[in-house]
Amino acid sequence: MADSVLKIKSYQFALQIIQLVKKLQKEQNEYILSRQIMRSGTAIGALIREAEFAQSKSDFVHKMSIALKEANETIYWISLLKDSSYIDNDTFIPMNSNCNELIALLVTIVKTSKRNLKN
């Protein structure tokens, strides 16, 4: 998984999250929601990196499943920020799209890995 698409995309997404949080805190003095999205949005890539050195196939599936949960939570925070007018559509649309892309990749990996565990 050295240069996998998922690894690269999750890292780039984490950088987007960090920039968003900086902007929210600097321009709007928003610290509660920004901390939540920082935690969940950066956890995705961290869990993917952890999965690289999973102790077993089931540990790999477990870590990827948690990354999927964090990505789903991040969609919630992005939507909440948009619907509460902290971010506009120009910020929301690419972030939502990127996170949904991560979710699609993670769903595929988790499903395939679970099938391989049974075989």
TORVEX-524460 format. One record per residue: x, y, z of N, C-alpha, C, CB in turn. Coordinates in nm, 2 decimals. Glycine has a CB too. Layout:
<nodes>
X|Y|Z|X|Y|Z|X|Y|Z|X|Y|Z $
...
</nodes>
This chain:
<nodes>
0.08|-0.12|0.00|0.00|0.00|0.00|0.09|0.13|0.00|-0.09|0.00|0.12 $
0.21|0.11|-0.04|0.31|0.22|-0.03|0.26|0.35|-0.09|0.44|0.18|-0.09 $
0.21|0.35|-0.21|0.17|0.47|-0.28|0.02|0.45|-0.32|0.26|0.51|-0.40 $
-0.06|0.39|-0.24|-0.19|0.36|-0.29|-0.28|0.49|-0.30|-0.26|0.26|-0.19 $
-0.37|0.48|-0.39|-0.46|0.59|-0.41|-0.53|0.63|-0.28|-0.57|0.55|-0.52 $
-0.57|0.53|-0.20|-0.64|0.56|-0.07|-0.55|0.64|0.02|-0.69|0.43|-0.01 $
-0.42|0.59|0.03|-0.33|0.65|0.12|-0.30|0.80|0.08|-0.19|0.58|0.12 $
-0.29|0.82|-0.05|-0.26|0.96|-0.10|-0.38|1.05|-0.08|-0.22|0.95|-0.25 $
-0.50|1.00|-0.12|-0.62|1.08|-0.11|-0.66|1.11|0.04|-0.74|1.00|-0.17 $
-0.64|1.01|0.13|-0.67|1.04|0.27|-0.57|1.14|0.33|-0.66|0.91|0.35 $
-0.45|1.14|0.28|-0.35|1.24|0.33|-0.39|1.38|0.28|-0.21|1.20|0.29 $
-0.42|1.39|0.15|-0.46|1.52|0.09|-0.59|1.57|0.16|-0.48|1.50|-0.06 $
-0.68|1.48|0.19|-0.80|1.52|0.26|-0.77|1.57|0.40|-0.90|1.40|0.27 $
-0.68|1.51|0.47|-0.64|1.56|0.60|-0.58|1.70|0.59|-0.54|1.46|0.66 $
-0.50|1.73|0.49|-0.45|1.86|0.47|-0.56|1.96|0.44|-0.35|1.86|0.35 $
-0.66|1.92|0.37|-0.78|2.01|0.34|-0.85|2.04|0.48|-0.88|1.94|0.24 $
-0.87|1.94|0.56|-0.93|1.95|0.69|-0.85|2.05|0.77|-0.94|1.81|0.76 $
-0.72|2.04|0.78|-0.64|2.13|0.86|-0.66|2.27|0.81|-0.49|2.08|0.85 $
-0.66|2.29|0.68|-0.68|2.43|0.63|-0.81|2.48|0.66|-0.66|2.43|0.47 $
-0.92|2.40|0.66|-1.05|2.44|0.69|-1.06|2.48|0.84|-1.15|2.33|0.67 $
-1.00|2.40|0.93|-1.00|2.43|1.07|-0.92|2.56|1.10|-0.93|2.31|1.15 $
-0.81|2.58|1.04|-0.74|2.70|1.05|-0.83|2.82|1.02|-0.61|2.70|0.97 $
-0.90|2.81|0.91|-0.98|2.92|0.86|-1.10|2.94|0.96|-1.04|2.89|0.72 $
-1.16|2.83|1.00|-1.27|2.84|1.10|-1.23|2.91|1.23|-1.33|2.70|1.12 $
-1.12|2.87|1.27|-1.07|2.93|1.40|-1.02|3.07|1.39|-0.96|2.84|1.46 $
-0.96|3.10|1.28|-0.90|3.24|1.26|-1.01|3.34|1.22|-0.80|3.24|1.15 $
-1.10|3.30|1.12|-1.19|3.40|1.07|-1.32|3.40|1.15|-1.22|3.36|0.93 $
-1.36|3.29|1.21|-1.49|3.28|1.27|-1.49|3.25|1.42|-1.58|3.18|1.20 $
-1.37|3.24|1.47|-1.35|3.20|1.61|-1.43|3.08|1.65|-1.38|3.32|1.70 $
-1.44|2.98|1.56|-1.52|2.86|1.59|-1.42|2.75|1.63|-1.60|2.82|1.46 $
-1.44|2.70|1.75|-1.35|2.60|1.81|-1.41|2.47|1.84|-1.29|2.66|1.93 $
-1.54|2.46|1.87|-1.60|2.33|1.90|-1.62|2.24|1.78|-1.74|2.36|1.97 $
-1.69|2.29|1.68|-1.71|2.20|1.56|-1.58|2.18|1.49|-1.81|2.27|1.47 $
-1.49|2.28|1.49|-1.36|2.26|1.42|-1.28|2.15|1.48|-1.29|2.40|1.41 $
-1.28|2.14|1.61|-1.21|2.04|1.68|-1.26|1.90|1.64|-1.21|2.06|1.83 $
-1.39|1.89|1.63|-1.46|1.76|1.60|-1.42|1.72|1.46|-1.61|1.77|1.61 $
-1.43|1.81|1.36|-1.39|1.78|1.23|-1.24|1.75|1.21|-1.44|1.88|1.13 $
-1.16|1.82|1.29|-1.02|1.79|1.29|-0.99|1.65|1.33|-0.94|1.90|1.38 $
-1.05|1.61|1.44|-1.03|1.48|1.49|-1.08|1.37|1.39|-1.11|1.46|1.62 $
-1.20|1.38|1.34|-1.25|1.27|1.26|-1.19|1.28|1.12|-1.40|1.28|1.24 $
-1.17|1.40|1.06|-1.11|1.41|0.93|-0.97|1.37|0.91|-1.13|1.55|0.88 $
-0.89|1.39|1.02|-0.75|1.35|1.01|-0.73|1.20|1.06|-0.66|1.44|1.10 $
-0.83|1.15|1.13|-0.82|1.01|1.18|-0.83|0.91|1.06|-0.93|0.98|1.28 $
-0.90|0.95|0.96|-0.92|0.86|0.84|-0.78|0.81|0.79|-1.00|0.93|0.73 $
-0.70|0.91|0.76|-0.56|0.87|0.70|-0.48|0.80|0.81|-0.49|0.99|0.66 $
-0.49|0.84|0.93|-0.41|0.78|1.04|-0.44|0.63|1.05|-0.43|0.86|1.17 $
-0.57|0.60|1.04|-0.61|0.46|1.06|-0.57|0.38|0.93|-0.77|0.46|1.07 $
-0.58|0.44|0.82|-0.53|0.38|0.70|-0.38|0.34|0.71|-0.56|0.46|0.57 $
-0.31|0.44|0.76|-0.16|0.41|0.78|-0.14|0.30|0.89|-0.09|0.54|0.83 $
-0.22|0.30|0.99|-0.21|0.20|1.09|-0.24|0.06|1.03|-0.31|0.22|1.21 $
-0.34|0.05|0.94|-0.37|-0.07|0.88|-0.26|-0.13|0.79|-0.50|-0.05|0.79 $
-0.17|-0.05|0.75|-0.06|-0.10|0.67|0.02|-0.20|0.75|0.04|0.02|0.63 $
0.03|-0.18|0.88|0.11|-0.28|0.96|0.02|-0.35|1.06|0.21|-0.20|1.04 $
-0.10|-0.38|1.01|-0.20|-0.46|1.09|-0.13|-0.60|1.13|-0.33|-0.48|1.01 $
-0.17|-0.64|1.25|-0.12|-0.77|1.30|-0.18|-0.89|1.23|-0.13|-0.78|1.45 $
-0.29|-0.87|1.18|-0.36|-0.99|1.11|-0.46|-0.93|1.01|-0.43|-1.08|1.21 $
-0.51|-1.02|0.93|-0.61|-0.97|0.83|-0.74|-0.91|0.90|-0.66|-1.09|0.74 $
-0.78|-0.97|1.01|-0.89|-0.92|1.08|-0.86|-0.79|1.15|-0.94|-1.02|1.19 $
-0.74|-0.77|1.19|-0.69|-0.64|1.24|-0.70|-0.53|1.13|-0.55|-0.65|1.30 $
-0.66|-0.57|1.01|-0.66|-0.48|0.89|-0.81|-0.44|0.87|-0.60|-0.55|0.77 $
-0.90|-0.53|0.87|-1.04|-0.50|0.84|-1.09|-0.41|0.95|-1.12|-0.64|0.84 $
-1.06|-0.44|1.07|-1.10|-0.36|1.19|-1.06|-0.21|1.17|-1.05|-0.42|1.32 $
-0.93|-0.19|1.14|-0.88|-0.06|1.13|-0.94|0.02|1.01|-0.73|-0.06|1.11 $
-0.96|-0.05|0.90|-1.02|0.01|0.78|-1.17|0.04|0.81|-1.01|-0.09|0.66 $
-1.24|-0.05|0.89|-1.37|-0.02|0.93|-1.39|0.10|1.02|-1.43|-0.14|1.00 $
-1.29|0.12|1.10|-1.29|0.24|1.19|-1.27|0.36|1.10|-1.19|0.23|1.30 $
-1.18|0.35|1.01|-1.15|0.46|0.91|-1.28|0.50|0.84|-1.04|0.43|0.81 $
-1.35|0.40|0.80|-1.48|0.42|0.73|-1.58|0.50|0.82|-1.54|0.29|0.69 $
-1.59|0.46|0.95|-1.67|0.52|1.05|-1.63|0.67|1.06|-1.67|0.45|1.18 $
-1.50|0.69|1.07|-1.45|0.83|1.09|-1.49|0.92|0.96|-1.30|0.83|1.11 $
-1.48|0.86|0.84|-1.51|0.93|0.72|-1.66|0.96|0.72|-1.48|0.84|0.60 $
-1.74|0.87|0.77|-1.89|0.89|0.77|-1.92|1.01|0.87|-1.96|0.77|0.81 $
-1.85|1.01|0.99|-1.86|1.11|1.09|-1.82|1.25|1.03|-1.78|1.08|1.21 $
-1.71|1.25|0.95|-1.67|1.37|0.89|-1.77|1.43|0.79|-1.53|1.34|0.81 $
-1.84|1.35|0.72|-1.95|1.39|0.63|-2.05|1.47|0.72|-2.01|1.28|0.56 $
-2.08|1.41|0.83|-2.18|1.48|0.92|-2.13|1.62|0.96|-2.20|1.39|1.05 $
-2.00|1.63|1.00|-1.95|1.76|1.05|-1.94|1.86|0.93|-1.81|1.74|1.11 $
-1.91|1.81|0.81|-1.90|1.90|0.70|-2.04|1.95|0.66|-1.84|1.83|0.57 $
-2.14|1.86|0.67|-2.28|1.90|0.64|-2.33|2.00|0.75|-2.37|1.78|0.64 $
-2.30|1.97|0.87|-2.34|2.06|0.98|-2.28|2.20|0.97|-2.30|2.00|1.12 $
-2.15|2.21|0.93|-2.08|2.33|0.91|-2.15|2.41|0.79|-1.94|2.31|0.88 $
-2.19|2.34|0.69|-2.26|2.41|0.58|-2.39|2.46|0.62|-2.27|2.31|0.46 $
-2.47|2.37|0.68|-2.61|2.40|0.71|-2.62|2.51|0.82|-2.68|2.28|0.76 $
-2.51|2.53|0.90|-2.51|2.63|1.00|-2.44|2.76|0.95|-2.44|2.58|1.13 $
-2.41|2.76|0.82|-2.35|2.87|0.75|-2.20|2.91|0.80|-2.43|3.00|0.77 $
-2.13|2.81|0.85|-1.99|2.83|0.88|-1.91|2.82|0.75|-1.94|2.73|0.99 $
-1.95|2.73|0.66|-1.88|2.72|0.53|-1.99|2.74|0.42|-1.81|2.58|0.52 $
-1.94|2.78|0.30|-2.03|2.80|0.19|-2.02|2.68|0.10|-1.99|2.93|0.11 $
-2.10|2.68|-0.01|-2.10|2.57|-0.10|-1.97|2.55|-0.17|-2.21|2.59|-0.20 $
-1.90|2.65|-0.20|-1.77|2.64|-0.26|-1.67|2.56|-0.18|-1.71|2.78|-0.29 $
-1.68|2.57|-0.05|-1.60|2.49|0.04|-1.66|2.35|0.06|-1.58|2.56|0.18 $
-1.79|2.35|0.08|-1.86|2.22|0.11|-1.85|2.12|0.00|-2.00|2.25|0.14 $
-1.88|2.16|-0.13|-1.89|2.07|-0.24|-1.76|1.98|-0.26|-1.92|2.14|-0.37 $
-1.64|2.05|-0.27|-1.53|1.96|-0.29|-1.49|1.88|-0.17|-1.41|2.05|-0.33 $
-1.51|1.93|-0.05|-1.48|1.85|0.07|-1.57|1.73|0.08|-1.49|1.94|0.20 $
-1.70|1.75|0.06|-1.80|1.65|0.06|-1.77|1.54|-0.04|-1.94|1.70|0.04 $
-1.74|1.59|-0.16|-1.70|1.49|-0.27|-1.58|1.41|-0.24|-1.68|1.57|-0.40 $
-1.47|1.48|-0.19|-1.35|1.40|-0.15|-1.38|1.30|-0.04|-1.24|1.50|-0.11 $
-1.46|1.34|0.05|-1.48|1.25|0.16|-1.57|1.13|0.12|-1.55|1.32|0.28 $
-1.67|1.16|0.03|-1.75|1.05|-0.02|-1.67|0.95|-0.11|-1.86|1.11|-0.11 $
-1.57|1.01|-0.18|-1.48|0.92|-0.26|-1.40|0.83|-0.16|-1.38|1.01|-0.34 $
-1.35|0.89|-0.05|-1.28|0.80|0.05|-1.37|0.69|0.10|-1.23|0.89|0.16 $
-1.50|0.73|0.13|-1.59|0.63|0.18|-1.61|0.52|0.08|-1.73|0.70|0.21 $
-1.63|0.56|-0.05|-1.65|0.45|-0.15|-1.53|0.36|-0.16|-1.67|0.52|-0.29 $
-1.41|0.41|-0.15|-1.29|0.33|-0.15|-1.28|0.24|-0.03|-1.16|0.42|-0.16 $
-1.31|0.30|0.08|-1.31|0.22|0.21|-1.41|0.11|0.21|-1.32|0.31|0.33 $
-1.53|0.14|0.16|-1.64|0.04|0.16|-1.59|-0.08|0.07|-1.77|0.10|0.10 $
-1.54|-0.05|-0.04|-1.49|-0.16|-0.13|-1.38|-0.24|-0.06|-1.43|-0.10|-0.26 $
-1.28|-0.18|0.00|-1.17|-0.25|0.07|-1.23|-0.33|0.18|-1.07|-0.15|0.12 $
-1.32|-0.28|0.26|-1.37|-0.35|0.38|-1.45|-0.47|0.33|-1.46|-0.26|0.46 $
-1.54|-0.45|0.23|-1.62|-0.57|0.18|-1.53|-0.67|0.12|-1.72|-0.52|0.07 $
-1.43|-0.64|0.04|-1.34|-0.73|-0.02|-1.26|-0.81|0.08|-1.25|-0.66|-0.12 $
-1.21|-0.73|0.18|-1.13|-0.79|0.28|-1.21|-0.89|0.37|-1.07|-0.68|0.37 $
-1.33|-0.85|0.40|-1.42|-0.94|0.48|-1.45|-1.07|0.40|-1.55|-0.87|0.51 $
-1.47|-1.06|0.27|-1.49|-1.18|0.19|-1.37|-1.27|0.19|-1.53|-1.14|0.04 $
-1.25|-1.21|0.18|-1.13|-1.28|0.18|-1.10|-1.35|0.32|-1.01|-1.19|0.14 $
-1.15|-1.29|0.42|-1.13|-1.35|0.56|-1.21|-1.48|0.57|-1.18|-1.26|0.66 $
-1.32|-1.49|0.50|-1.41|-1.61|0.51|-1.35|-1.72|0.42|-1.55|-1.57|0.46 $
-1.27|-1.69|0.32|-1.22|-1.79|0.23|-1.09|-1.85|0.29|-1.19|-1.73|0.10 $
</nodes>
